[in-house]
């Protein structure tokens, strides 16, 4: 039975997925078993992480910034008011970047369930002192991105909103990207079954991020799958221009 291989070039990474399409009769678990609601939820979160990983890898890189924006204890707003504060911050950032001859790129998410309301925002690099001056509501906690593969950060963003996503009155979005982000397009091939390899193949000029590799049987579809992220070796040693 043929399977698909989907390859996505995203920044300094190659994301390779392979598996069987829905509707194919090949199964690796009993067809009598039905996936649980929890399994379906977990599957959807996995797909969301993969989509966000490709978007982050395409548009951001090593030395860009993950910012956590918090509020002063005495001034913590409701979710609707917090959205206005974040929009003001982004508007100020956009002006700051424009003044420096750069274009602001970002992805942000907000969490408030069982925790003090706060925002996470991934932005392309700029001077931290100037960025902090744009947030007047509390503290900016910066983290410098140390890798070209941002899968762990994508997992964190999705985890942060898994309890509030689709909540009544919520934003109905797991995350919000700026409109100027590039969307990587996957290329798909149909492969012969006898070419399936359980161990990911090596690619010249890349190394396999083993922490990001996933394989096994999909609990929802019952099909065998594999997900691998390759990172350019030269990209890890290049300095920011």
C-alpha positions in Angstrom: 0.0 0.0 0.0 1.6 3.4 -1.0 2.0 6.1 1.6 2.6 9.9 1.3 5.8 11.8 2.1 5.3 15.5 2.8 8.3 17.8 2.9 8.2 21.4 4.1 11.1 23.8 3.8 10.8 26.2 6.7 13.6 28.6 7.3 16.7 26.6 8.2 14.8 23.4 8.7 13.3 20.6 6.6 10.2 19.0 8.1 9.4 15.5 6.7 6.2 13.7 7.5 5.1 10.4 6.2 2.0 8.3 6.7 -1.2 7.0 5.2 -4.1 9.1 4.0 -7.6 8.9 5.5 -9.7 6.3 3.8 -6.9 3.9 3.0 -7.8 0.4 4.2 -4.4 -0.3 5.7 -4.7 -0.4 9.5 -2.1 -1.0 12.2 -4.6 -1.4 15.0 -8.0 -3.1 15.2 -10.7 -1.4 13.2 -13.1 -2.2 16.0 -11.3 0.2 18.4 -12.7 3.8 18.4 -10.5 6.6 19.4 -11.4 8.3 22.7 -12.3 12.0 22.9 -9.0 12.6 24.7 -7.1 10.9 21.9 -8.8 13.1 19.3 -8.1 16.2 21.4 -4.4 15.2 21.7 -4.3 14.5 17.9 -5.7 18.0 17.1 -3.2 19.6 19.4 -0.3 17.7 17.7 -1.5 19.0 14.3 -1.7 22.5 15.7 1.9 22.2 17.1 3.2 21.0 13.7 1.5 23.8 11.8 2.8 26.4 14.3 6.3 24.9 14.2 6.5 25.3 10.4 5.3 28.9 10.7 7.8 29.8 13.4 10.7 28.0 11.7 10.0 29.8 8.4 9.8 33.3 9.9 12.0 33.4 13.0 15.5 32.2 13.8 18.3 32.0 16.3 18.7 35.2 18.3 15.1 36.4 17.9 13.1 37.0 21.0 10.4 35.3 23.0 8.8 37.9 25.3 6.5 37.2 28.3 4.5 40.2 29.2 3.0 40.4 32.7 0.9 43.0 34.5 1.4 44.8 37.8 -0.6 42.9 40.5 -2.8 45.9 41.3 -3.6 46.5 37.6 -4.4 43.0 36.2 -7.1 43.5 33.6 -9.9 41.2 32.3 -9.2 39.3 29.1 -10.9 42.0 26.9 -8.9 44.8 28.4 -5.7 42.9 28.2 -6.3 42.5 24.4 -6.4 46.3 24.1 -3.2 46.6 26.1 -1.4 44.1 23.9 -2.7 45.8 20.7 -1.2 49.1 22.0 2.1 47.4 22.7 2.2 45.9 19.2 1.4 49.3 17.6 4.2 50.9 19.5 6.6 48.1 18.5 5.6 48.5 14.9 6.5 52.2 15.0 9.8 51.3 16.8 10.9 48.8 14.2 9.8 51.1 11.3 12.0 53.9 12.8 14.9 51.4 12.8 14.2 50.5 9.1 12.9 47.0 10.0 9.5 45.3 9.7 8.0 43.8 12.8 7.0 40.1 12.7 5.2 38.5 15.6 3.1 35.6 16.9 1.4 36.0 20.2 -0.9 34.2 22.6 -2.6 35.0 25.9 -3.2 32.8 28.9 -5.4 33.5 31.9 -6.8 30.1 33.1 -5.7 29.2 36.6 -2.9 31.8 36.4 -2.4 35.5 36.4 -3.2 36.9 32.9 -0.1 37.2 30.7 1.0 37.3 27.1 3.6 35.4 25.1 4.9 37.0 22.0 7.6 35.9 19.5 9.3 38.8 17.7 12.2 39.3 15.3 15.2 40.8 17.1 15.4 44.5 18.3 17.1 46.3 21.1 15.6 45.0 24.4 15.7 48.3 26.2 13.6 50.0 23.5 11.2 47.0 23.4 10.7 47.2 27.2 9.9 50.9 26.9 6.8 50.0 24.8 5.2 47.9 27.7 4.0 50.2 30.5 1.6 47.7 32.3 4.1 45.5 34.1 7.2 43.5 33.3 8.8 42.2 30.1 10.7 38.9 30.6 12.8 38.2 27.5 14.2 34.9 26.3 16.7 34.8 23.4 15.9 32.0 20.9 18.9 29.6 20.8 17.9 27.3 17.9 16.5 27.4 14.4 14.0 24.7 15.3 11.2 26.2 17.4 9.1 23.1 17.9 9.4 23.3 21.7 8.3 26.9 21.7 5.3 26.0 19.4 4.4 23.2 21.9 4.5 25.8 24.7 2.3 28.2 22.9 -0.3 25.5 22.2 -0.1 24.2 25.7 -0.7 27.7 27.1 -4.1 28.0 25.4 -5.4 24.4 25.4 -7.8 25.1 28.3 -9.1 28.4 26.9 -9.1 27.6 23.2 -12.7 27.7 21.9 -13.9 28.9 25.4 -17.1 30.8 25.2 -16.3 34.5 24.9 -12.7 33.8 24.1 -10.7 34.7 21.0 -11.3 31.3 19.3 -7.7 31.3 18.2 -4.8 29.4 19.6 -2.4 32.1 18.6 -2.3 35.3 16.5 0.3 35.8 13.8 1.2 39.1 12.1 -0.1 39.3 8.5 3.4 39.6 7.0 4.5 36.1 7.9 5.5 33.7 5.1 3.5 30.5 5.0 5.6 27.5 4.1 4.1 25.2 1.5 4.6 21.5 1.8 5.4 19.3 -1.2 3.8 15.9 -1.2 4.9 12.7 -3.0 3.3 9.2 -3.2 5.8 6.5 -2.1 5.9 2.8 -2.4 5.3 0.8 0.7 8.5 -1.2 0.4 10.5 2.1 0.7 9.2 2.9 4.2 12.1 3.1 6.7 11.6 3.1 10.5 14.8 5.0 11.0 14.8 8.5 9.5 17.3 8.7 6.6 20.2 11.1 6.9 20.4 14.2 4.7 23.6 15.9 3.6 24.1 19.3 5.2 21.5 18.6 7.9 21.3 16.9 11.3 18.2 15.2 12.7 16.7 16.9 15.8 16.1 13.7 17.7 14.0 15.4 20.4 11.5 16.5 17.7 11.2 13.1 16.0 7.9 11.3 16.4 6.9 7.9 15.0 4.5 5.0 15.7 0.8 4.4 15.2 -1.7 7.3 15.2 -4.3 6.7 17.9 -7.0 8.3 15.9 -6.4 7.0 12.3 -4.7 3.7 13.3 -2.1 4.4 10.7 1.7 4.2 10.9 3.3 7.7 10.8 6.7 9.5 11.1 7.5 13.1 11.7 11.1 14.4 11.5 12.8 17.8 11.6 16.2 18.3 10.0 18.2 21.4 10.8 20.9 22.9 8.5 24.3 22.4 10.0 25.8 25.6 8.6 22.9 27.6 10.0 23.9 26.6 13.6 27.4 28.1 13.2 26.5 31.2 11.2 26.6 34.5 13.1 23.9 37.2 12.8 24.7 39.5 9.9 
